[in-house]
């Protein structure tokens, strides 16, 4: 009879550990998903910034500057 109690106690401990492990896995998956979403939104802003930069370069070139001068101007140079 005492052996049965020891076996059930061991099983209960393993169950708690497995449940804890499951919650940790779910939590880490959730954090990973949030991080990936943040990276995706970062790429969207980079795409918009590059579009604005390209428009700036095109506009400066149309005003009679060379490509190098246009790029330097749009990067913040004089």
N, C-alpha and C positions, 0 to 999 in steps of 0.2 A: 504494500500500500504506500509506503514512503517513497518507493521508486517511482510510482505514478505521479506523485506530487512534484518530484524533482524534474521529471520529463515535461510536465505541463508548465512548470515555471520556466524552463529553458526555452520552450516554444513561445511563451508569452514575451520573453525578452527579445527573441529573434523577430517577432512580429512588430514590436515597437521600433526596433532598429530599421526594419524594412519600410515601415510607414514613414519614418523620419527621412530615410534615404529617398523615398518617392517624392516627398515634399521638397527636398533640396533639389532634386532633378527638375521638378516643375518650376521652381523658382529660378534656377539657372537658365532654363529654356526661355522663360519670360524675360529675363534680363537680356538675353541674346537677341530676342525679337525686337526689343526696344532699341538696342544698339544698332541693329541693322536698319531699322526705320530712320533713326537719326542720320546714319550714313547716307541713306537714299535721299533724304531731304537736303543734305549737304551737296550732293551731286546736282540737284535741281538748281540750287543757288549758283553753283559754278557755271552751269549751262547758261543761266540768265546773264551772269557777269561776262562771259565770253561773247555772248551776242551783243551786249552793249559795247564791249571793246571793239569788236569787228565793225560795228556801225560807226564808232568814233574814227577808226582808222580810215574807213571808206570816205567819210565826210571830210577829213583833213586832206586826203589825197585829191579829192575833187576840187579843193581850194588851191591846188597847185603845188603842194609839198611832195617830197619824195617819200617812198615807203619807209625808209629809216627814220626820217623826221616825223612822220605821222605816228609811228609806233612809239618813238620817244615821247612825243607830246601826249599821247593817250596813256602812257605809263606814269605821267605826272611830271615829266621833264619840261623844260622851257622851250 
